[in-house]
Amino acid sequence: MPANRYLVPFNPKRTPHFFTDILVIGGGIAGLRAALEVPAGLDVLVVTKDQLELSNSSYAQGGIAGVLSAEDRFENHIDDTLRAGAGLCDQAVVEMVVREAPAQINDLIRWGTNFDLEDGRLALTREGGHSHRRIVHALGDATGHEVMRAIIARARAAPNLTLWDNSFTIDLLTGDGPCLGALVDKPGHGRLLIWAKQTILASGGCGMVYRETTNPPVATGDGMAATYRAGAQLRDMEFMQFHPTVLYVAGSSRFLVSEAVRGEGAYLRDRNGVRFMPEEDPRAELAPRDVVAQAIVRTMERTQHPNVYLDLTHLNADVVRQRFPGIASMCRGFGLDITRELIPVRPGAHYMIGGVTVDVDGRTTVPRLWAAGEVTSSGLHGANRLASNSLLEGLVYGTACGRGAAAAAASEPDSLVVPRLSNRAQPDSAGSSLDVADITNSLRSLMVRKMGIVRDRDGLLDAERDVVFWCRYVLSRAFDDRAGWELQNLLTIARLMIWAATQREESRGVHLRSDFPARDDAHWQHHQVCPPNLVGASGTGSARDMI
Ligand SMILES: Cc1cc2nc3c(=O)[nH]c(=O)nc-3n(C[C@H](O)[C@H](O)[C@H](O)COP(=O)(O)OP(=O)(O)OC[C@H]3O[C@@H](n4cnc5c(N)ncnc54)[C@H](O)[C@@H]3O)c2cc1C
C-alpha cells in the first residue's frame, strides 16, 4: 500500500478557504526573492512555519559568490563550480547562475544590504574550491543575517505581499494533477485550504534528519516530502553535503565554523598538532568540502579521536577578531580564545544537494508548481556544492520562479472551481499515542551512524530496515501537531536518501561508498530519480523484513 496522499484527513466542505494569486511556501532567501519579483497587481501569500527570521538563509555565514574583481572571470567561477560538482552539474545551469551573480548582488545592495567593504570597495574573500577571491560577506561572518534583514524589510513594505509566520504547510493540494495550493495549519485559525493560481515551493533543506547538523530546527524537509506525496519528481537524494568544520563542544548546538576561516589562512590539525591537509590534497585546507570532510573522517579514525582542530593562532589576532566576530564570540562563550587556542571541530550535515527536480525556469514536474532554493535539484551543484553558491542559487531561481509564476497567474481568470480532492488512504489511527521525540531522535542518530559521510551496503541495508519499520506505524497515523508531521516528513526523506545511496554503487562528490570507492562514469554519470510509491505505510520496497 502506498503512503497516504495527505498527512491528515480533511473535508473541503468543512475547512475554511483562502484565495491568493500566488502562494509562496517558505520565507528564506529563495521564497522572499520570488515574492519580491511578483508585480504589484498580483497578490502573494508567503507562509513560513516559524518566525520569518528563522531559516537556513539567516544562518548563512560565509557569503555569496560572484565574479566582481578585475582579476576574476565568469569562466573561472564556472570551472570551479563544475569541478566541485564532480561530473554531475548541468553546464547550462551553472553558466546562467554564475553570469547572473553580479546583478543579483547589486540588487541586494540597492535594497539596503550592507556588505563588508575594504578601501571603499566590496571586500572579497575566498573559500574552499574557489580559484579566486569572489565571496561578498556582511557583518564579518553573519552574511545571512544582514541579507535577510534587508530582504525581510523590503518584503514587509511590499503592499501586495501578505506574510504569515508560524503557519505550517502540511501538504500541497492536487486534484487531478496540477498544484492548486496547500493545506496550511495557522495558529488561531486551524487548518486552511489555500487556493492559489500558482504555487512556489521554497521550503529549504532537511539537515535535521541528522543528529549532527548546522541547520536550524525548521529544516525538516517538509516541502520535499509533501512534493513527493503530490507526485513530483525528486532526484539525487544521496547527496547530502557535510560541512567539514562544525564546533564540537558539548552544548554548542553544532555551531558552524565558516569555511572563510580556512579561506583566510586557518590550518586543520590532528590531535597531535600535525597539519594533515597538505598530505591529502594539493589545495590543502582550501580543497572542496567533500575532500576536506572525508580527510577529517580518516584523520579522526587514524588518531582515534572524535574531532580535529582548526588553528588560527598564527594569524593576526586583530584581523581574526574583526573578520570573524560571531565565531569568536560563540567560542568565547565556551571559554575558547580563537586567537590563542585551537578550535575542536568535526563534520556535520549541512546542505541537501538533491531535491525536487526543476528546469531552468524553476518549474517542477507538477503543473503550476514551481520551486527554488535548497528544496530543489536544479543541476547547479552536481554531486558537491561549491561554497557560497547556494544563497546565489536561491536568488537566481527565486527570481525566475517569481517571474514565471507571475506571468502564468496573470493570464488566468479569477474564478476557481474547487476540484474534487482525492484523499485516498486516509490515516487510520491517532498519532497521539506515540513518543514522537523518541523516534525522531532514533532516526537522527541512525542517519549519522549508517548514512553519514562514509557508507557501505550493509550499513545502508540496516538503516533501510529500521526506517521501513518505523514508516509502517508512523505513516499510517494522523498527527495533530508539527512534531508529528515533521517526523513523518523526516522518515519520508530518510527513506528516499537511503534508497538513493544504496543504488549508487560508486563514490562521487559528497557520496562516499567504502565498498565502491572509485568514481564510475560509465554507469553513474547521471542524476538518480526517486521512484514513486517507495515510501509506504506498509513497508513496501524494503530489502529485508524486520520481523
Ligand atoms: C549555518 C549555515 C551557514 C551557511 N552559510 C552559507 C553561506 O555562507 N553561503 C551560501 O551560499 N550558503 C550558505 N548556507 C546554505 C544556505 O544558507 C541555504 O542553502 C539557503 O539559505 C537556503 O535558502 P532557502 O530559501 O532555499 O531555504 P531556507 O532559508 O532554509 O528557508 C526555508 C523556509 O521554508 C519555511 N518552511 C519550511 N518548511 C515549511 C512548512 N512545512 N511550512 C511552511 N514553511 C516552511 C521555513 O520556515 C523557512 O522560512 C549555509 C547554511 C547554514 C545552515
The ligand as an SDF file (V2000), in Angstrom:
LIG
                    3D

 53 58  0  0  0  0  0  0  0  0999 V2000
   24.9850   27.5440    9.2270 C   0  0  0  0  0  0  0  0  0  0  0  0
   24.8390   27.7070    7.7550 C   0  0  0  0  0  0  0  0  0  0  0  0
   25.7180   28.5200    7.0560 C   0  0  0  0  0  0  0  0  0  0  0  0
   25.5800   28.6760    5.6690 C   0  0  0  0  0  0  0  0  0  0  0  0
   26.4160   29.5360    5.0170 N   0  0  0  0  0  0  0  0  0  0  0  0
   26.2230   29.7630    3.6900 C   0  0  0  0  0  0  0  0  0  0  0  0
   26.9840   30.7420    3.0020 C   0  0  0  0  0  0  0  0  0  0  0  0
   27.8190   31.4110    3.5830 O   0  0  0  0  0  0  0  0  0  0  0  0
   26.7470   30.9090    1.6720 N   0  0  0  0  0  0  0  0  0  0  0  0
   25.8210   30.1900    0.9790 C   0  0  0  0  0  0  0  0  0  0  0  0
   25.6510   30.3780   -0.2370 O   0  0  0  0  0  0  0  0  0  0  0  0
   25.0650   29.2650    1.6240 N   0  0  0  0  0  0  0  0  0  0  0  0
   25.2310   29.0540    2.9510 C   0  0  0  0  0  0  0  0  0  0  0  0
   24.4510   28.1320    3.5960 N   0  0  0  0  0  0  0  0  0  0  0  0
   23.4060   27.4520    2.8540 C   0  0  0  0  0  0  0  0  0  0  0  0
   22.2620   28.4270    2.6070 C   0  0  0  0  0  0  0  0  0  0  0  0
   22.0820   29.2150    3.7490 O   0  0  0  0  0  0  0  0  0  0  0  0
   20.9630   27.7240    2.2600 C   0  0  0  0  0  0  0  0  0  0  0  0
   21.1650   26.7430    1.3100 O   0  0  0  0  0  0  0  0  0  0  0  0
   19.9430   28.7140    1.7370 C   0  0  0  0  0  0  0  0  0  0  0  0
   19.8340   29.7790    2.6320 O   0  0  0  0  0  0  0  0  0  0  0  0
   18.5960   28.0540    1.5300 C   0  0  0  0  0  0  0  0  0  0  0  0
   17.6560   29.0510    1.2690 O   0  0  0  0  0  0  0  0  0  0  0  0
   16.1510   28.6510    1.0370 P   0  0  0  0  0  0  0  0  0  0  0  0
   15.4090   29.9190    0.8410 O   0  0  0  0  0  0  0  0  0  0  0  0
   16.0660   27.6230   -0.0160 O   0  0  0  0  0  0  0  0  0  0  0  0
   15.7010   27.9300    2.4030 O   0  0  0  0  0  0  0  0  0  0  0  0
   15.6760   28.4950    3.8910 P   0  0  0  0  0  0  0  0  0  0  0  0
   16.4330   29.7320    4.0240 O   0  0  0  0  0  0  0  0  0  0  0  0
   16.0340   27.3840    4.7940 O   0  0  0  0  0  0  0  0  0  0  0  0
   14.1390   28.8520    4.1080 O   0  0  0  0  0  0  0  0  0  0  0  0
   13.1800   27.8390    4.2240 C   0  0  0  0  0  0  0  0  0  0  0  0
   11.8600   28.4690    4.5890 C   0  0  0  0  0  0  0  0  0  0  0  0
   10.8300   27.4950    4.4400 O   0  0  0  0  0  0  0  0  0  0  0  0
    9.9950   27.5220    5.5680 C   0  0  0  0  0  0  0  0  0  0  0  0
    9.3670   26.2150    5.7290 N   0  0  0  0  0  0  0  0  0  0  0  0
    9.9670   25.0030    5.8250 C   0  0  0  0  0  0  0  0  0  0  0  0
    9.0260   24.0520    5.9910 N   0  0  0  0  0  0  0  0  0  0  0  0
    7.8360   24.6700    5.9980 C   0  0  0  0  0  0  0  0  0  0  0  0
    6.4910   24.2320    6.1680 C   0  0  0  0  0  0  0  0  0  0  0  0
    6.1690   22.9450    6.3930 N   0  0  0  0  0  0  0  0  0  0  0  0
    5.5050   25.1550    6.1340 N   0  0  0  0  0  0  0  0  0  0  0  0
    5.7940   26.4740    5.9600 C   0  0  0  0  0  0  0  0  0  0  0  0
    7.0490   26.9380    5.8020 N   0  0  0  0  0  0  0  0  0  0  0  0
    8.0420   26.0490    5.8200 C   0  0  0  0  0  0  0  0  0  0  0  0
   10.9000   27.9050    6.7080 C   0  0  0  0  0  0  0  0  0  0  0  0
   10.1390   28.4070    7.7960 O   0  0  0  0  0  0  0  0  0  0  0  0
   11.7760   28.9570    6.0290 C   0  0  0  0  0  0  0  0  0  0  0  0
   11.1200   30.1820    6.0290 O   0  0  0  0  0  0  0  0  0  0  0  0
   24.5680   27.9750    4.9780 C   0  0  0  0  0  0  0  0  0  0  0  0
   23.6860   27.1500    5.6790 C   0  0  0  0  0  0  0  0  0  0  0  0
   23.8080   27.0260    7.0540 C   0  0  0  0  0  0  0  0  0  0  0  0
   22.8500   26.1560    7.7900 C   0  0  0  0  0  0  0  0  0  0  0  0
  1  2  1  0
  2  3  1  0
  2 52  2  0
  3  4  2  0
  4  5  1  0
  4 50  1  0
  5  6  2  0
  6  7  1  0
  6 13  1  0
  7  8  2  0
  7  9  1  0
  9 10  1  0
 10 11  2  0
 10 12  1  0
 12 13  2  0
 13 14  1  0
 14 15  1  0
 14 50  1  0
 15 16  1  0
 16 17  1  0
 16 18  1  0
 18 19  1  0
 18 20  1  0
 20 21  1  0
 20 22  1  0
 22 23  1  0
 23 24  1  0
 24 25  2  0
 24 26  1  0
 24 27  1  0
 27 28  1  0
 28 29  2  0
 28 30  1  0
 28 31  1  0
 31 32  1  0
 32 33  1  0
 33 34  1  0
 33 48  1  0
 34 35  1  0
 35 36  1  0
 35 46  1  0
 36 37  1  0
 36 45  1  0
 37 38  2  0
 38 39  1  0
 39 40  1  0
 39 45  2  0
 40 41  1  0
 40 42  2  0
 42 43  1  0
 43 44  2  0
 44 45  1  0
 46 47  1  0
 46 48  1  0
 48 49  1  0
 50 51  2  0
 51 52  1  0
 52 53  1  0
M  END
$$$$
